[in-house]
């Protein structure tokens, strides 16, 4: 969906339902958080950023990089080898953000 179409959809929904912008943002975040909970069992390590003015959003998954073979929780941890596939310059174990 194009950014302009997304902005228009947000605006129409807000006007049709007679809700304010803050409430709309809370509804959208709840929708995405519920989808993340269904898929991953938890949404604790996700950041959701919604920008209705630009018509975009970002979902960031925060995971801790652990040594290869030591991943106990794939939702909150990622192996060093897998993290390097996303960020080749990663040198060591640390917190890792993936968009």
GIKAMO-V891105 format. One record per residue. N is the residue number from 0. PHI is phi as a letter, one per 40 degrees, with the letter a starting at -180 (none if undefined). OMEGA is omega as a letter, one per 20 degrees, with the letter a starting at -180 (NA if undefined). Layout:
N;PHI;OMEGA, N;PHI;OMEGA
This chain:
0;none;r, 1;c;a, 2;d;a, 3;c;r, 4;c;r, 5;c;r, 6;c;r, 7;c;r, 8;c;r, 9;d;a, 10;c;r, 11;c;a, 12;c;a, 13;d;a, 14;c;a, 15;c;a, 16;c;a, 17;f;r, 18;b;a, 19;c;a, 20;d;a, 21;c;r, 22;c;r, 23;c;r, 24;c;r, 25;c;r, 26;c;a, 27;c;r, 28;c;r, 29;c;r, 30;c;a, 31;c;r, 32;c;r, 33;c;r, 34;c;r, 35;c;r, 36;c;r, 37;c;a, 38;c;a, 39;b;r, 40;g;a, 41;a;r, 42;b;a, 43;c;a, 44;b;r, 45;b;r, 46;b;r, 47;b;r, 48;b;a, 49;b;r, 50;b;a, 51;c;r, 52;c;r, 53;c;a, 54;g;r, 55;b;r, 56;a;r, 57;b;r, 58;b;a, 59;b;r, 60;b;a, 61;c;r, 62;b;r, 63;c;r, 64;c;r, 65;b;r, 66;d;r, 67;d;r, 68;g;a, 69;b;r, 70;c;r, 71;b;a, 72;b;a, 73;c;r, 74;c;a, 75;b;a, 76;b;r, 77;b;r, 78;c;r, 79;d;a, 80;c;r, 81;c;r, 82;c;r, 83;c;r, 84;c;a, 85;c;a, 86;b;a, 87;d;a, 88;c;a, 89;c;a, 90;c;a, 91;a;r, 92;c;r, 93;a;r, 94;c;a, 95;b;r, 96;b;r, 97;b;r, 98;c;NA
